[in-house]
Amino acid sequence: MNSEDSIVIVGGGHAAAQLCASLAAAGVGGRIDLVCEEAVLPYQRPPLSKSYVKNPDETPQLHRGEAWYAQQGIRVHQGDAATAIDRAGRSVTLRSGAHLRYRWLVLATGTRARHLPHLSPSLDNVHVLRDAADAQRLRALWPAMQQLTVLGGGFIGLELAATAQALGKKVQVLEAAPRLLMRSASAELSNHVLQTHRNSGMDIRLGVSVGDFEVASNRLSALTVDGVRTPVDSLLLGIGAAPETSLAEQAGLDCGNGVVVDAGMRTSDPAILAIGDCALFPGVMGSGAIRLESVQNANDQAKVAAATIMGEPHHYEAVPWFWTEQASLRIQMAGLLPKNASCYRRPGKDETSFSLLHYAQGQLRCVESVNAPADHMAARKLLELKLSPAPEQACNPQVALRTMVTPAA
Ligand SMILES: Cc1cc2nc3c(=O)[nH]c(=O)nc-3n(C[C@H](O)[C@H](O)[C@H](O)COP(=O)(O)OP(=O)(O)OC[C@H]3O[C@@H](n4cnc5c(N)ncnc54)[C@H](O)[C@@H]3O)c2cc1C
């Protein structure tokens, strides 16, 4: 292979794995160097907070096995990280000291879990959940753990809270905002999630202020919640993630809340692309510049990057979708929640199942489904085709949502 043709992909997550698959399908696997900081081949991240963290025997679900990468001619640099980009010389330096020359460089570096400035991340009983190593650490500690305090009522915090509760732990969730899932779900859905978890015995406190951390023998022994000292057995920080942009910033690429890219995933240097959780892209469904953290976004942006590399540029315009599983709740979302939306409830087959349809300016913009997978699949189709059945029609439980998916003539 001529090194002038090579494609270097930095990151070993969903976006990198899909990009390898798309480029291999286009017959250029032999041009790829995949640089993965983690010592594991790219694997599925969603199970980490669901089945994987619960089951001591579960192994990471690899996107593809070692043999596949070898067959495609993809050179995987496992357990090594990219540390610097030389844009003028078109090369990347790895922690091991290796230098890789590139024609195309793709940053798929994902996010890093946020920490608290006054709380050391190295305390024995303070955890984050971002990768398989984090989940393994938690798995090893379950037997001795009595109680889990979760700081943050977002998706990952709530998934782990539900998992811990299923394992018989006493769980407390502390959220600073006035409701759960504040950044990503409607108030109606947040309420349902809150009630479901509270009914199951989970202690959830909203609008709290957390401060003063008491540390003894490298353990967090207590924290102050609304001025009251509260003992801690184990703490999970579920306070979100920040895009991993350090390489891009060092290389002088435009960055904001992510690496800035155009709709073809090109950064401010046209030889460098960025995809997945780390990419700040021009937006979809009229959103304006946005960064999304979901498997769908990582996969679909990887496909667009592959097309850009193969000289068949596409514009990224996929309808966003996402799922989360928390105890009895299987929540699926399609579209983006607009501001000032009108919400309509579509009943499901029983009380535990329904969908919330959000309209703005008469257009269907987002559907949140709870234990209603058929509604979710139909909603994705409706949104892709930009179809907006009238709310009374869409909320008629006698008629399946999918029957309203008739492509415009
Ligand atoms: C616990 C958990 C549960 C989730 N559940 C869901 C879910 O149910 N549904 C859903 O849609 N999404 C879920 N997500 C989000 C989803 O996993 C992410 O959106 C997706 O993984 C993003 O893919 P990515 O490739 O952009 O980043 P990642 O998958 O995070 O991969 C980035 C990789 O890049 C590596 N890296 C970073 N810097 C370097 C460097 N300098 N050199 C080499 N490698 C580097 C990192 O180590 C990491 O392996 C979950 C995430 C987590 C953490």
The ligand as an ORCA input file, in Angstrom:
! r2SCAN-3c Opt
* xyz 0 1
  C     -22.802      3.114     29.510
  C     -23.337      3.649     28.230
  C     -24.599      3.268     27.786
  C     -25.110      3.786     26.585
  N     -26.351      3.395     26.171
  C     -26.831      3.845     24.990
  C     -28.095      3.396     24.510
  O     -28.801      2.627     25.178
  N     -28.505      3.856     23.289
  C     -27.734      4.707     22.528
  O     -28.143      5.099     21.412
  N     -26.541      5.153     22.977
  C     -26.075      4.734     24.170
  N     -24.867      5.173     24.625
  C     -24.128      6.165     23.824
  C     -23.338      5.472     22.734
  O     -22.636      4.363     23.243
  C     -22.386      6.486     22.120
  O     -23.163      7.501     21.530
  C     -21.490      5.835     21.078
  O     -20.646      4.888     21.678
  C     -20.674      6.898     20.363
  O     -19.743      6.283     19.514
  P     -18.331      6.983     19.225
  O     -17.582      6.028     18.369
  O     -18.546      8.363     18.772
  O     -17.622      7.094     20.636
  P     -17.207      5.954     21.636
  O     -18.017      4.725     21.431
  O     -17.203      6.575     22.980
  O     -15.712      5.603     21.228
  C     -14.651      6.517     21.310
  C     -13.390      5.708     21.438
  O     -12.282      6.527     21.106
  C     -11.211      6.204     21.965
  N     -10.260      7.320     21.962
  C     -10.436      8.577     22.450
  N      -9.321      9.319     22.244
  C      -8.430      8.513     21.592
  C      -7.107      8.714     21.123
  N      -6.473      9.879     21.253
  N      -6.484      7.668     20.507
  C      -7.123      6.487     20.351
  N      -8.375      6.237     20.806
  C      -9.017      7.247     21.411
  C     -11.904      5.973     23.300
  O     -11.084      5.237     24.179
  C     -13.152      5.189     22.837
  O     -12.875      3.816     22.800
  C     -24.330      4.688     25.823
  C     -23.068      5.077     26.273
  C     -22.560      4.563     27.450
  C     -21.194      4.989     27.932
*
